[in-house]
Amino acid sequence: MSEGPTYGFDTLQVHAGARPDPATGARQTPIYQTTAYVFRDADHAAALFNLQEVGYIYSRLTNPTVAVLAERIATLEGGVGGVCCSSGHAAQIMALFPLMGPGRNIVASTRLYGGTVTQFSQTIRRFGWSAKFVDFDDLDAVKAAIDDDTRAIFCEAIANPGGYITDLDAIAGVADAAGLPLIVDNTSATPYLCRPIDHGATLVVHSTTKYLTGNGTVTGGAIVDSGRFDWSASGKFPSLAEPEPAYHGLKFHETFGPLAFTFHGIAVGLRDLGMTMNPQAAHYTLMGIETLSLRMERHTENAVKVASWLETHPKVAAVTYAGLPSSPWHDRVARICPKGAGGLFTFALKDGYEACVKLVDSVNLFSHVANLGDTRSLIIHSASTTHRQLSEAQQVAAGAAPNVVRLSIGIEDADDLIADLDQALAKV
Ligand SMILES: *Cc1c(COP(=O)(O)O)cnc(C)c1O
């Protein structure tokens, strides 16, 4: 699809990366349910193992179904290459792995998915890596947090929950000035609403578990490379710029140019970390992506309707959604995510923790689950579930105060969603 006309987003979400199966003509991308691939001969096998020829060896590294998905996501994001992996959290580790080493750190936004805060504040320390969390609206604080050991800047385009939109252009400016890659988690926005690479991001990571698959069936992740970062300029990224002992001294950046990060992700990351996406999961996600724009339009339209209604409800203290004019980040929507602020938001009840518990127990159409980005509408009271191990002060800082409920608005009829919340709020 790289030659010929430039297609629009709706065309690319159906076609990018795919072509009729060369062996059978199958129009839909087959699920290549195979572990290994037969070599033409011993020379072919040797060339593949030396990375002198691109092809399939073993499905921990590459699989044709997964490859279609990687190319589709990379195309939709405007990147040069992509790597799929087993979950969004795997994608984050895979994105950091080539950049980091013991003693190195990342500067990360305080406004992140709860699981990412845990991964960055606790688990990565076992690799000798660390994260400094900073308010990304305070550019001086972001600059001040960067030191000689910093190897990346990390944020979410639309942060989950809290209804926050990162000023990606401003943060990319800080990252550029420091000679560091900017990694943007684009899970909540999806490339339909926001394309971080157009705002200066180096790498984009996804939990494909959410909107890209879209119906709560499989977990997966992806990393997309813009192909624009010079990994050799600073001497800070030896995994990409210097000879790789596991490939007879091959230098990824010198050899693969803008595809260095993608090739390293497959040839070293997937090979040795093994966080591989399976072809069944890739199939489900490919099915989902075909309707991404249609779903995101409805998610967003419904979210605006439900959030506007909630804002006028007497039992509601506040609604936190960048799609509403009341949001302090509303003016960033037009620039960062011009097609809307997405389907996720939180709201606070005047009556506190017990009222929230009663609400989640009283809904019928909404499902009380720890997930987001499903065609179904979902609800969760973070303080009694995902954030219950945190102190109240930590809950408040995370946008998950005891009186806050998070909604992931689905693609049902907005009137039915409002009616369900109305009857549940009446019981509170
Ligand atoms: C869910 C999520 C993740 C983690 O993805 P998994 O697929 O659950 O591992 C990371 N970032 C954001 C914004 C998410 O919503």
The ligand as a Gaussian input file, in Angstrom:
#p B3LYP/6-31G(d) Opt

LIG

0 1
 C       -5.082000      -0.820000      29.534000
 C       -4.048000       0.201000      29.363000
 C       -2.688000      -0.134000      29.401000
 C       -2.206000      -1.532000      29.651000
 O       -2.629000      -2.375000      28.621000
 P       -2.862000      -3.964000      28.807000
 O       -3.251000      -4.416000      27.449000
 O       -3.947000      -4.122000      29.837000
 O       -1.565000      -4.528000      29.285000
 C       -1.765000       0.879000      29.210000
 N       -2.150000       2.151000      29.000000
 C       -3.444000       2.501000      28.959000
 C       -3.807000       3.934000      28.716000
 C       -4.439000       1.553000      29.132000
 O       -5.735000       1.912000      29.098000

